[in-house]
Amino acid sequence: MATNRRPGSQGALRAANQARVVQALRAAPATQSEIAERTGLAHATVSNIVRDLRERGAVSTQPTVHQGRRASLVTLERAEGPTVVGIDFGRQHVRIAVAADDPVVLVEDEVVLPVGHRADDSLAIAAERLDELLEEAGLQRGSVAAICVGVPCPIDLRTGAILGHSILPEWDGVTQDRISEAFGMPVELANDSDLGAIAERAFGSYGEVDDLIFVKLGTGIGSGLVIGGRLHRGSFGIAGELGHVQVDPAGTLCVCGSRGCLETLASVRVMAQSLSAVFGRPISSADIVRQALAGDPATRRVVADAGAAIGRAIANAANLLAPAVVVVGGPLAELGDLLLEPVRDGFERFALHALTTSTRIVGTSLGSRAEVLGAVTLARQSAKAAAFI
């Protein structure tokens, strides 16, 4: 089993480095040497990022002289089109990204929230931080054309209300209208796993893949489904509740009322509880990643057992939907093959043979940004649709 591949962390690192370069250029144009000095990045890294941004039309370059030598002056192009906002709430965080009709996010930040945070308090924190980010980008709240908010909860599209049995019970019953009121404008509400699936096609490597499942492994376990090139939410919005697929009929009672749901065996919360009992101290998702990568046998056993259960649940879904790709995201994605290999093993054991040779199981390349980038994508779509009304 390979243990040194960390595709999620590499994708997140590339995105973070790109954001540092964009931030450095926001104050004033600069040469690549100056960008390297401002960011602390290697010259080769800066060169690759600038080339990519130039190809996407996000920056322009022109000849100049720097310290007596020929150089290229890099200028950040002012993004055109409507300003949009993506917001991703988790059990202990809110991540906010501001973007325009442009492939580069203008500003982005994550704020830590307490466990058990209440909707009104967290929405107020997010609204205040959004105003600060807009000011940093030289924008006004009135310039925002659309906001999409992601939550780790099932959403009833008929009523716009968050349903129960989620990892944020304090948000049960909160409505889209209530969230819109907190931001002072209409807001689109979406499930975070759905947003992850959207982001993998818009920002990841799977823009040409029409049948894809994004699995978010976190405190809960959810999935976003793309079928025939379109996000599939089901008849009223709760398709993809992979965490409540039964994998052990005699297993632990789940909050949904069933027994042996995947979440009771393989969620990060359950893994952390098991390891906390072993080590006699609280264990976080970051601890699981660190300890597993360091070779701790108990942590690796817990990860392997969880991965096998997840693979079995994915096989059940794949037997019905036959996706081309299954992307695994969430806070443990940095484990790479330490997590993915047992997932693949469980999948191969329970999936139809044809699927074991045709469906790829991979880690996200977007790291912890997948959900907020999906929210940005959905907000862009809403802004464009509104422009034609």
C-alpha positions as CSV (number, residue, x, y, z in Angstrom):
1,M,0.0,0.0,0.0
2,A,1.4,3.4,-1.0
3,T,1.6,5.8,2.0
4,N,3.3,9.0,0.7
5,R,0.8,10.4,-1.8
6,R,-1.2,13.4,-0.7
7,P,-3.2,14.7,-3.7
8,G,-5.6,16.7,-1.7
9,S,-2.8,18.6,0.1
10,Q,-1.0,19.3,-3.2
11,G,-4.1,20.8,-4.8
12,A,-4.7,22.9,-1.7
13,L,-1.1,24.1,-1.7
14,R,-1.3,25.2,-5.3
15,A,-4.5,27.1,-4.6
16,A,-3.0,28.7,-1.5
17,N,0.1,29.8,-3.4
18,Q,-2.0,31.2,-6.2
19,A,-4.0,33.2,-3.7
20,R,-0.7,34.6,-2.2
21,V,0.4,35.8,-5.6
22,V,-2.9,37.4,-6.3
23,Q,-2.8,39.1,-2.9
24,A,0.7,40.4,-3.6
25,L,-0.4,41.9,-6.9
26,R,-3.5,43.5,-5.5
27,A,-1.4,46.4,-4.0
28,A,0.5,47.2,-7.2
29,P,2.0,45.5,-10.3
30,A,5.3,43.7,-9.6
31,T,8.0,41.7,-11.3
32,Q,8.2,38.0,-10.6
33,S,11.3,38.6,-8.4
34,E,9.3,41.1,-6.4
35,I,6.4,38.7,-6.1
36,A,8.8,36.0,-4.8
37,E,10.1,38.5,-2.2
38,R,6.6,39.5,-1.1
39,T,5.3,36.0,-0.8
40,G,8.3,34.0,0.2
41,L,7.6,31.6,-2.7
42,A,10.4,30.1,-4.9
43,H,11.0,31.9,-8.2
44,A,10.1,28.7,-10.1
45,T,6.7,28.5,-8.3
46,V,6.0,32.1,-9.0
47,S,6.8,31.7,-12.6
48,N,4.5,28.7,-13.0
49,I,1.6,30.5,-11.2
50,V,2.1,33.7,-13.3
51,R,2.1,31.6,-16.5
52,D,-1.2,29.9,-15.5
53,L,-2.8,33.2,-14.5
54,R,-1.8,34.8,-17.8
55,E,-3.2,31.9,-19.8
56,R,-6.5,32.4,-18.0
57,G,-6.6,36.2,-18.5
58,A,-6.2,37.0,-14.9
59,V,-2.9,38.9,-15.2
60,S,-1.0,40.6,-18.0
61,T,2.7,41.0,-18.4
62,Q,4.9,43.6,-20.1
63,P,8.6,44.1,-20.5
64,T,10.4,46.2,-17.9
65,V,13.8,46.7,-16.3
66,H,14.4,45.6,-12.7
67,Q,17.7,46.2,-10.9
68,G,19.4,46.7,-14.3
69,R,18.0,43.5,-15.8
70,R,15.2,42.8,-18.2
71,A,12.1,41.5,-16.5
72,S,8.4,41.1,-16.9
73,L,6.0,43.4,-15.0
74,V,3.0,41.4,-13.8
75,T,-0.3,43.3,-13.5
76,L,-3.5,41.9,-12.0
77,E,-6.4,42.4,-14.4
78,R,-9.4,44.0,-13.0
79,A,-12.1,41.3,-13.1
80,E,-15.2,42.1,-15.0
81,G,-18.7,40.9,-14.5
82,P,-20.8,40.6,-11.3
83,T,-19.2,40.1,-7.9
84,V,-20.4,36.9,-6.3
85,V,-19.8,35.3,-2.9
86,G,-19.5,31.7,-1.8
87,I,-19.8,30.8,1.9
88,D,-19.3,27.3,3.4
89,F,-20.4,26.6,7.0
90,G,-19.0,23.6,8.7
91,R,-19.3,22.2,12.2
92,Q,-16.4,24.4,13.4
93,H,-15.7,26.9,10.6
94,V,-17.1,29.3,8.0
95,R,-15.1,29.9,4.8
96,I,-15.9,32.9,2.7
97,A,-14.7,33.6,-0.9
98,V,-15.4,36.7,-3.0
99,A,-15.0,36.4,-6.8
100,A,-16.1,38.0,-10.0
101,D,-16.8,36.5,-13.4
102,D,-13.2,35.4,-13.5
103,P,-11.4,32.2,-12.6
104,V,-9.5,33.8,-9.7
105,V,-11.0,34.2,-6.3
106,L,-10.4,37.8,-5.2
107,V,-10.3,37.4,-1.5
108,E,-10.9,34.4,0.8
109,D,-10.8,33.6,4.5
110,E,-11.8,31.0,7.1
111,V,-13.1,31.8,10.6
112,V,-13.1,29.2,13.3
113,L,-16.5,28.7,15.0
114,P,-17.2,27.0,18.3
115,V,-18.7,23.5,18.3
116,G,-22.5,23.8,18.6
117,H,-22.6,27.3,17.1
118,R,-26.0,28.7,16.6
119,A,-27.2,30.0,13.3
120,D,-27.9,33.6,14.2
121,D,-24.5,34.1,15.9
122,S,-22.6,32.4,13.1
123,L,-24.5,34.2,10.3
124,A,-23.6,37.6,12.0
125,I,-20.0,36.6,12.2
126,A,-20.0,35.6,8.5
127,A,-21.8,38.8,7.4
128,E,-19.3,41.0,9.3
129,R,-16.3,39.1,7.9
130,L,-17.8,39.4,4.4
131,D,-17.9,43.2,4.7
132,E,-14.3,43.2,5.8
133,L,-13.2,41.0,2.8
134,L,-15.2,43.2,0.4
135,E,-13.4,46.3,1.8
136,E,-10.1,44.5,1.3
137,A,-11.0,43.9,-2.3
138,G,-12.1,47.5,-2.9
139,L,-15.7,46.5,-3.3
140,Q,-19.0,47.5,-1.7
141,R,-21.8,45.2,-0.5
142,G,-24.1,46.7,-3.1
143,S,-21.8,45.3,-5.8
144,V,-22.6,41.7,-4.8
145,A,-24.9,40.1,-7.4
146,A,-25.4,36.7,-5.8
147,I,-24.5,34.8,-2.6
148,C,-24.5,31.0,-2.2
149,V,-24.3,29.5,1.3
150,G,-23.4,25.9,1.8
151,V,-24.3,23.9,4.9
152,P,-23.5,20.3,6.0
153,C,-27.2,19.5,6.3
154,P,-30.1,18.1,4.1
155,I,-32.2,20.9,2.7
156,D,-35.9,20.7,1.7
157,L,-36.0,22.5,-1.6
158,R,-39.8,22.8,-1.3
159,T,-39.6,25.0,1.8
160,G,-36.0,26.2,1.8
161,A,-35.6,24.8,5.3
162,I,-32.7,22.9,6.8
163,L,-33.9,19.4,7.9
164,G,-32.9,17.5,11.0
165,H,-30.4,14.6,11.6
166,S,-27.5,16.7,10.6
167,I,-24.1,17.5,12.2
168,L,-25.5,21.0,13.0
169,P,-28.6,20.3,15.0
170,E,-28.6,23.9,16.2
171,W,-29.5,24.9,12.6
172,D,-32.5,22.5,12.3
173,G,-35.4,24.4,10.8
174,V,-33.4,27.5,9.8
175,T,-34.8,28.8,6.5
176,Q,-33.3,30.3,3.4
177,D,-35.3,33.4,4.1
178,R,-33.7,33.7,7.5
179,I,-30.2,33.4,6.1
180,S,-31.0,35.9,3.4
181,E,-32.1,38.4,6.0
182,A,-28.8,38.0,7.8
183,F,-26.9,39.1,4.6
184,G,-29.4,41.7,3.5
185,M,-30.1,40.1,0.1
186,P,-31.4,36.9,-1.4
187,V,-29.2,33.9,-0.8
188,E,-29.1,30.5,-2.4
189,L,-28.9,27.7,0.1
190,A,-27.1,24.4,-0.8
191,N,-25.8,21.2,0.7
192,D,-22.0,21.2,1.1
193,S,-21.5,17.8,-0.6
194,D,-23.5,19.0,-3.6
195,L,-21.2,22.1,-3.8
196,G,-18.1,19.8,-3.6
197,A,-19.4,17.9,-6.7
198,I,-20.0,21.2,-8.5
199,A,-16.5,22.4,-7.7
200,E,-14.8,19.2,-8.9
201,R,-16.2,19.9,-12.4
202,A,-15.8,23.7,-12.4
203,F,-12.4,24.0,-10.7
204,G,-11.0,20.4,-10.5
205,S,-10.0,17.9,-13.1
206,Y,-13.4,16.5,-14.0
207,G,-15.1,19.2,-16.2
208,E,-15.7,16.6,-18.9
209,V,-17.0,13.9,-16.6
210,D,-20.8,13.7,-16.8
211,D,-21.3,11.0,-14.0
212,L,-19.5,11.8,-10.8
213,I,-20.0,11.3,-7.1
214,F,-18.3,13.6,-4.5
215,V,-18.1,12.0,-1.1
216,K,-17.4,14.3,1.8
217,L,-16.0,12.5,4.8
218,G,-16.2,14.6,7.9
219,T,-18.2,14.8,11.1
220,G,-21.0,13.4,8.9
221,I,-20.7,11.7,5.6
222,G,-22.6,13.1,2.6
223,S,-22.3,12.9,-1.2
224,G,-23.0,15.1,-4.1
225,L,-24.3,13.4,-7.3
226,V,-23.7,14.5,-10.9
227,I,-25.8,12.4,-13.3
228,G,-25.8,13.1,-17.0
229,G,-23.8,16.3,-16.5
230,R,-26.3,17.8,-14.0
231,L,-26.4,18.0,-10.3
232,H,-29.0,15.5,-9.0
233,R,-30.8,16.6,-5.8
234,G,-33.7,14.2,-5.9
235,S,-37.4,15.1,-5.8
236,F,-37.1,17.6,-3.0
237,G,-33.4,18.0,-2.3
238,I,-32.0,15.3,-0.1
239,A,-30.4,12.9,-2.6
240,G,-26.9,11.7,-1.7
241,E,-27.3,11.0,2.1
242,L,-24.5,8.3,1.8
243,G,-23.9,8.5,5.6
244,H,-27.3,6.8,6.2
245,V,-26.7,3.8,3.9
246,Q,-26.8,0.8,6.2
247,V,-23.6,-1.2,6.3
248,D,-24.3,-3.2,9.5
249,P,-27.9,-4.3,10.3
250,A,-26.9,-5.1,13.9
251,G,-24.8,-2.0,14.4
252,T,-25.0,1.1,16.5
253,L,-28.2,3.1,16.7
254,C,-28.0,6.2,14.4
255,V,-29.6,9.6,15.0
256,C,-31.8,8.9,12.0
257,G,-33.4,6.0,13.9
258,S,-31.8,3.2,11.9
259,R,-28.9,0.9,12.9
260,G,-25.5,0.5,11.4
261,C,-25.5,3.6,9.2
262,L,-22.2,4.4,7.6
263,E,-21.8,7.5,9.8
264,T,-21.9,5.3,12.9
265,L,-18.9,3.4,11.6
266,A,-16.8,5.7,9.5
267,S,-17.3,9.3,10.2
268,V,-14.4,11.5,11.4
269,R,-16.4,11.9,14.7
270,V,-16.5,8.2,15.3
271,M,-12.9,7.7,14.4
272,A,-11.9,10.5,16.8
273,Q,-14.0,9.0,19.6
274,S,-12.3,5.6,19.1
275,L,-8.8,7.1,19.2
276,S,-9.6,9.3,22.1
277,A,-10.5,6.2,24.1
278,V,-7.2,4.7,23.1
279,F,-5.0,7.7,23.8
280,G,-6.9,9.0,26.8
281,R,-7.1,12.5,25.3
282,P,-9.3,14.4,22.8
283,I,-8.4,13.6,19.2
284,S,-9.1,15.9,16.3
285,S,-9.3,15.4,12.5
286,A,-5.9,17.1,12.3
287,D,-4.5,14.6,14.9
288,I,-5.8,11.7,12.8
289,V,-4.0,12.9,9.7
290,R,-0.8,13.7,11.6
291,Q,-0.7,10.4,13.5
292,A,-1.6,8.2,10.5
293,L,1.1,9.9,8.3
294,A,3.6,9.3,11.2
295,G,2.8,5.6,11.1
296,D,0.8,5.2,14.3
297,P,-0.7,1.7,14.1
298,A,-3.9,2.4,16.0
299,T,-4.7,5.4,13.9
300,R,-4.0,3.6,10.7
301,R,-6.2,0.7,11.8
302,V,-9.1,3.1,12.5
303,V,-8.6,4.8,9.1
304,A,-8.4,1.4,7.3
305,D,-11.6,0.1,8.9
306,A,-13.4,3.3,8.1
307,G,-12.2,3.2,4.5
308,A,-13.4,-0.3,4.0
309,A,-16.9,0.6,5.2
310,I,-16.9,3.7,3.0
311,G,-15.9,1.7,0.0
312,R,-18.8,-0.7,0.6
313,A,-21.3,2.1,0.8
314,I,-19.8,3.7,-2.4
315,A,-20.2,0.3,-4.1
316,N,-23.9,0.3,-3.2
317,A,-24.3,3.7,-4.8
318,A,-22.2,2.9,-7.8
319,N,-24.1,-0.3,-8.5
320,L,-27.2,2.0,-9.0
321,L,-25.5,5.0,-10.7
322,A,-22.4,3.6,-12.4
323,P,-20.3,6.8,-12.0
324,A,-17.1,7.3,-14.0
325,V,-15.4,8.9,-11.0
326,V,-15.8,9.0,-7.2
327,V,-14.0,11.9,-5.6
328,V,-13.3,11.6,-1.8
329,G,-13.0,14.9,0.0
330,G,-13.2,16.2,3.6
331,P,-10.6,16.8,6.3
332,L,-9.0,13.4,5.9
333,A,-8.3,13.8,2.1
334,E,-4.7,14.7,2.9
335,L,-4.1,11.1,3.9
336,G,-4.1,10.2,0.2
337,D,-3.7,6.4,-0.4
338,L,-3.7,5.7,3.3
339,L,-7.4,6.4,3.1
340,L,-8.1,5.7,-0.6
341,E,-6.6,2.2,-0.7
342,P,-9.0,0.7,1.9
343,V,-11.8,2.6,0.2
344,R,-10.9,1.0,-3.1
345,D,-10.6,-2.4,-1.4
346,G,-14.1,-2.2,0.1
347,F,-15.4,-0.9,-3.3
348,E,-13.9,-3.8,-5.2
349,R,-15.3,-6.3,-2.8
350,F,-18.9,-5.2,-3.1
351,A,-19.2,-3.4,-6.5
352,L,-20.2,-5.1,-9.7
353,H,-17.1,-6.4,-11.5
354,A,-17.6,-4.1,-14.5
355,L,-17.5,-1.1,-12.2
356,T,-14.2,-2.2,-10.5
357,T,-12.5,-1.7,-13.8
358,S,-14.3,1.4,-15.0
359,T,-15.0,3.6,-11.9
360,R,-12.1,5.5,-10.5
361,I,-11.9,6.4,-6.9
362,V,-9.6,9.5,-6.3
363,G,-8.9,12.1,-3.7
364,T,-10.0,15.7,-4.2
365,S,-7.5,18.1,-5.7
366,L,-9.2,21.1,-4.1
367,G,-8.5,20.3,-0.4
368,S,-10.7,22.1,2.1
369,R,-11.7,24.7,-0.5
370,A,-13.9,22.4,-2.6
371,E,-17.2,23.4,-0.9
372,V,-16.6,27.2,-1.0
373,L,-15.5,27.0,-4.6
374,G,-18.7,25.1,-5.4
375,A,-20.6,27.9,-3.7
376,V,-18.8,30.5,-5.8
377,T,-19.7,28.5,-9.0
378,L,-23.4,28.3,-8.0
379,A,-23.5,32.0,-7.2
380,R,-22.0,32.8,-10.6
381,Q,-24.7,30.7,-12.3
382,S,-27.4,32.5,-10.3
383,A,-25.9,35.9,-11.2
384,K,-25.8,35.1,-14.9
385,A,-29.3,33.7,-14.8
386,A,-30.6,36.9,-13.1
387,A,-29.0,39.0,-15.8
388,F,-31.3,37.5,-18.4
389,I,-34.5,38.1,-16.4
